[in-house]
Amino acid sequence: MHGKEPEPRVVQIGPRTFVTPGRLQGGKTGFVGLLESDKGLTFSAFTLEGETVIDRQALQVAARTKISVK
């Protein structure tokens, strides 16, 4: 169920990493995610009130990486 989780998650399955920022609406709390690329790739997630849920978790990426956004 990666991609439709109600809360932010980072899940590694084999060589692939699945990232979901959580639901924006429809739950108790809304979340947003931020991907940053500076000497690597990191993921952060925040509540709509600005509380940090995941703080700059490093993501493992290969030299040839494809990023899909849905």
N, C-alpha and C positions, 0 to 999 in steps of 0.2 A: 504494500500500500504506500510505497514511497512516492511522494508528490501530492498526496491527499491527506497527509497526517494533520491532525488538529493542532499540533504543536511543532515548533522547529526541530528538525532532525538532520543529522549527517550520518549516512550509513555506507560502509565500504563492503562491497560484495565482489570478491576477486579483484580484478584490476579496475573496476568501476566504482565511482563514488556517486551516491545519490544524495541530493540536497533538497530539502523542502523548507520554506520559510514559515510554514504553518498557515492556518486560515486567516484571511483578512477580516472576515465577518462570519457570523453564524455560530460562533462559540462563545464561551465566557469571556475570552480575551482575544483581541485581534493582534496579529504579528506581521512584521515586515522583515525581509532579509536583505543583506548587503554583501555582494561579492567584491573583493578588492584584489587588484593585480599589481603587486609591487614586489619584485624579487620572489615571486611565488603567488599562490592564490589562497586567499583566506575568506572565511564565511563568518558573518556576524548576524545575529537575530535580535530584534527588539520588540517590545510590546508597543502598541499605539500610544501609550503614555510615556514612552521613552526609556523604560527599564530594560537593561541589557539581559538577554536570556542566554545567548551564546556569544562569547567575546573573541573574535578573530581566531577561529579554529583553522589551523593550517590544513589545506587539502593537498593530497598527493596527486601530482599531475605528471604525465609522461611528456616527453619532448613533443610528440605529435598528439595533441589533445583536442577532442571535439567537445564543444559545450552546446547542449540543447536547452532551450528555454521554452517552456510551455505555459 
